[in-house]
Amino acid sequence: KLPLTVEEILNFGESNRELFIKSSTYSIIPITVTEMGLTISWIFSSDPKSISFSVVYQESEDTPLDQCKVLIPMTRCNSHKETIRGQVKVRNSGIYTLIFDNTFSRFISKRVFYHLAVERPVIYDGSDFP
């Protein structure tokens, strides 16, 4: 578990991070978001072989897991062959959790190289209008 805030992601820079996920386990990256309208985006690849990926939304830490909303269902990704990109729009404050799941692999541990980014919406205020 690697809890992050929007500010921490904004300070990521362009560097990639690495997760080591043992066989038959999973890793989660919960991102706590307090402002609406943001876009959380990710890019990842895995080595060796594929990894499963999912995104869930939790209103608060007290929300039971069975009441979490699945934003992206668990999907097996061929991220060892191609880079996986995706994004989710923040509609509500809460915890957006990225899940990298290797529970299907009985013997092979994986390394996941990932990069996260957060974009704030551009709000046009008309100030450049004559």
MIFI-526519 format. One record per residue (C-alpha): residue number from 1; z, y negated, x. Coordinates in Angstrom, 3 decimals, decimal comma. Last residue first. Layout:
<rs>
(NUM (Z Y X)) ...
</rs>
This chain:
<rs>
(130 (-25,374 -42,540 -10,717)) (129 (-24,257 -38,871 -11,028)) (128 (-22,562 -37,596 -7,865)) (127 (-19,114 -37,617 -9,524)) (126 (-20,226 -35,461 -12,469)) (125 (-17,118 -33,259 -12,213)) (124 (-18,881 -29,974 -11,556)) (123 (-16,381 -27,213 -10,988)) (122 (-17,444 -24,714 -8,368)) (121 (-15,487 -21,545 -9,045)) (120 (-13,138 -20,377 -6,291)) (119 (-14,394 -17,546 -4,146)) (118 (-12,221 -14,802 -2,699)) (117 (-13,384 -12,486 0,064)) (116 (-12,473 -8,997 1,220)) (115 (-13,883 -7,021 4,143)) (114 (-13,587 -3,294 4,588)) (113 (-13,862 -0,524 7,162)) (112 (-12,587 2,737 5,699)) (111 (-11,583 5,518 8,052)) (110 (-11,425 8,974 6,577)) (109 (-9,294 12,102 6,975)) (108 (-11,071 15,426 6,471)) (107 (-9,186 18,569 5,462)) (106 (-8,701 18,787 1,707)) (105 (-10,978 15,927 0,654)) (104 (-10,791 15,275 -3,097)) (103 (-7,636 13,155 -2,619)) (102 (-9,567 10,611 -0,510)) (101 (-9,193 7,682 -2,884)) (100 (-9,652 4,041 -1,890)) (99 (-8,053 2,019 -4,691)) (98 (-8,483 -1,744 -5,049)) (97 (-5,710 -3,238 -7,164)) (96 (-5,948 -6,523 -9,094)) (95 (-2,410 -7,730 -9,840)) (94 (-1,809 -10,454 -12,394)) (93 (-3,385 -13,678 -13,592)) (92 (-6,109 -13,187 -16,162)) (91 (-9,904 -13,497 -16,149)) (90 (-10,424 -12,918 -12,427)) (89 (-14,061 -11,978 -11,923)) (88 (-14,695 -8,732 -10,029)) (87 (-16,960 -8,080 -7,091)) (86 (-18,926 -5,372 -5,385)) (85 (-20,557 -4,228 -2,193)) (84 (-20,834 -0,726 -0,728)) (83 (-22,420 -0,362 2,701)) (82 (-24,678 2,667 2,959)) (81 (-24,588 6,192 4,406)) (80 (-20,837 6,677 5,006)) (79 (-20,230 4,670 1,819)) (78 (-21,735 7,441 -0,272)) (77 (-19,348 6,360 -3,021)) (76 (-17,465 8,640 -5,433)) (75 (-16,529 6,506 -8,413)) (74 (-13,109 5,954 -10,006)) (73 (-13,707 3,600 -12,942)) (72 (-14,165 -0,118 -12,239)) (71 (-12,056 -2,469 -14,361)) (70 (-9,487 0,141 -15,399)) (69 (-6,778 -1,685 -17,355)) (68 (-3,212 -0,722 -16,544)) (67 (-1,125 0,578 -19,433)) (66 (-0,781 4,101 -17,996)) (65 (0,454 2,528 -14,739)) (64 (3,456 0,961 -16,486)) (63 (3,493 -2,865 -16,307)) (62 (6,567 -3,970 -14,322)) (61 (4,500 -5,127 -11,333)) (60 (2,691 -7,508 -13,682)) (59 (-0,484 -7,645 -15,804)) (58 (-2,048 -4,734 -13,917)) (57 (-5,787 -4,558 -13,322)) (56 (-7,534 -1,547 -11,807)) (55 (-10,367 -1,212 -9,298)) (54 (-11,760 2,161 -8,181)) (53 (-13,271 3,803 -5,132)) (52 (-13,899 7,370 -3,993)) (51 (-14,763 7,980 -0,333)) (50 (-17,789 9,615 1,290)) (49 (-18,341 11,153 4,724)) (48 (-17,008 10,245 8,170)) (47 (-16,496 7,305 8,262)) (46 (-16,377 4,878 5,365)) (45 (-18,056 1,582 4,473)) (44 (-16,786 -1,455 2,619)) (43 (-17,724 -4,837 1,176)) (42 (-15,484 -6,625 -1,273)) (41 (-15,484 -9,523 -3,697)) (40 (-12,744 -11,257 -5,664)) (39 (-14,139 -14,010 -7,887)) (38 (-11,732 -16,698 -9,052)) (37 (-11,790 -18,059 -12,610)) (36 (-8,062 -17,700 -13,284)) (35 (-5,271 -18,613 -10,884)) (34 (-2,188 -16,503 -10,150)) (33 (-3,693 -13,513 -8,357)) (32 (-1,753 -10,767 -6,570)) (31 (-4,093 -8,412 -4,724)) (30 (-2,996 -4,764 -4,532)) (29 (-4,773 -2,781 -1,799)) (28 (-4,317 0,925 -2,422)) (27 (-4,668 3,920 -0,165)) (26 (-5,292 7,539 -1,182)) (25 (-4,217 11,015 -0,106)) (24 (-5,661 14,561 0,085)) (23 (-7,039 13,983 3,618)) (22 (-5,503 11,024 5,417)) (21 (-6,746 7,503 4,795)) (20 (-6,953 5,179 7,800)) (19 (-7,717 1,658 6,654)) (18 (-9,633 -0,878 8,759)) (17 (-10,137 -4,598 8,383)) (16 (-13,354 -6,470 9,003)) (15 (-13,419 -9,993 10,408)) (14 (-15,206 -12,873 8,722)) (13 (-12,118 -14,978 8,127)) (12 (-9,205 -13,189 6,542)) (11 (-7,433 -16,507 5,794)) (10 (-8,872 -16,674 2,260)) (9 (-7,568 -13,132 1,790)) (8 (-4,039 -14,242 2,724)) (7 (-4,294 -17,187 0,337)) (6 (-5,397 -14,917 -2,534)) (5 (-2,286 -12,791 -1,983)) (4 (-2,145 -9,334 -0,461)) (3 (-0,110 -6,166 -0,956)) (2 (-1,075 -3,315 1,416)) (1 (0,000 0,000 0,000)) 
</rs>
